[in-house]
Amino acid sequence: MLIGGTALLLGGGGLAAYATTALAGNSTPGTMSGHQQHTASAITISCPDVGERLRTVPRGAQLSVSKGLSALDKQVHDAYHKMMGGSGTDVLNPLKAQRQKTIKMMVSAIAKNTKRPSYLLKMSGCTTKPVDEGAGAGGNDSTKSVQDGWYQGQNQTQGADQNQDQNQQDQQGQDQQGQQGQDQQGQQGGQQGQAGGPSPDDFVDINNVQPNADAPPFAAPQGGNASTGTFTTECGRNEDGHFNSDNVIVTPGVSNGAHHTHDYVGNKATDAFSDDNKLAASDTTCDNGDQSTHYWPVLRKLDGNAEQKPGAAQDANVGTTLTPATVTLTFRGSQVGQVEAMPRFMKIITGDAKAFTNGTKNANASWSCTGFEDRQLKDKYPLCPQGSQVVRTFAFQNCWNGRDIDSGNHRDHVTFSDQNGACPNGFKAIPQLVQRITYDVPQGQSFAVDSFPEQLHKPVTDHGDFINVMPDQLMSKAVDCINGGRNCT
């Protein structure tokens, strides 16, 4: 990731490859109640990322696209469970047919209002491959300096990523038939594991991690031209119990569009059906009148508690929801100059809910422990010593294109600054939101983030969401504080 990012390559949003993981072979029980701990081998269903490739979604097509994206998720979810059943039946061809129908519906809806995105029609076919060959299925070095990730630069990698996506799509048609037969044989030979996760390998003792976080957002902007102030908004820690499995940014108008449970602070009206007017009229949990929406997937204690409702056990997220111990929402400045106000109703998502199968291009997870926050983990959960809390940190994109409050894939209108703190051409610096959430968790490998079932509750899939609903006067105050070098609330 870039300077101003967190511990992985790039910040980004929740829509990623529609992929699924099947666990084949005899399972080995571990120490976490109610979850599969280890498998002899794993197979992933990897599908092109329709949401990532969206560029323009006209208002008139928004609901159709939302329904389509949610349906694509459910189709992969269902194919995953069918493959987990061990019957050896073909799942790829039926999945392709389902996706083809859904994508055609989305394309037709978009084409009524703007240029037809015919390229999406080539994205229905999926392949299977062992997890250890799939992008994002491990291999990240959580002990490496996070600066190495921050300083990559989104614009430098974006073209290569798009070429790689196209090459993968071209290869899928060639590989599908042969790979499918191999996968069916693998499923038939041996007892199937159960959907679950995380695994013991997803945890690491924080004492064994070397310090690696000596750059923003873990160190404040400095230098002669830096805007060194901060603005902190206090919105509680969801004492009111505001939860739902919607995602008003990615799948507006669709109940259970996230397929996992979100934890909310700030705007009290936020759900799948909240438009700008509803958000602007809502009460808030913030003590300064800030009506902004902040949300992220819940953490669950792995105690086997199966709450039968959407986003929870019905979507394979099992365990008691953990309430944050603290939530801190801070806006920071730029290393190279002044920041400008972000527009009201701007939407930003950071991280990737499907980074385990989609790769880390848009991942933005950062895990640590209180007292050890100079040690940030990208793809591991921290095991904290007695008395230390688990910390999740989301540092949001800090550059804006100056025009759009959202974009088709919810990423293109914002980005990160480069290693020197400068925004790309055509982008301007805005206050950088840093969401910091702490938890008291039981000792040991006892917690996991909510996720899509096929993502196996991997820590790399963590992500945060933000809708700016600050009144203009409050946003002006925040910008003045940041540019003036003051620390305000």
Salt bridges, closest charged atoms under 4 A:
GLU52 OE2 - LYS361 NZ 3.32
GLU52 OE1 - ARG411 NH1 1.81
ASP73 OD1 - LYS354 NZ 2.31
ASP78 OD2 - LYS74 NZ 2.88
ASP202 OD2 - LYS458 NZ 3.00
GLU239 OE2 - ARG237 NE 3.68
ASP240 OD2 - LYS268 NZ 3.97
ASP271 OD1 - LYS278 NZ 3.68
ASP276 OD1 - LYS347 NZ 3.53
ASP283 OD2 - LYS268 NZ 3.67
GLU307 OE2 - LYS309 NZ 3.27
ASP315 OD1 - HIS77 ND1 3.91
ASP315 OD1 - HIS259 ND1 3.52
GLU340 OE1 - LYS428 NZ 3.35
GLU373 OE2 - ARG436 NH2 2.68
ASP374 OD1 - ARG375 NE 3.70
ASP404 OD2 - ARG403 NH2 3.65
ASP406 OD1 - HIS410 ND1 2.99
ASP412 OD2 - ARG55 NE 3.65
ASP450 OD1 - ARG300 NE 2.58
ASP462 OD1 - ARG392 NH2 2.44
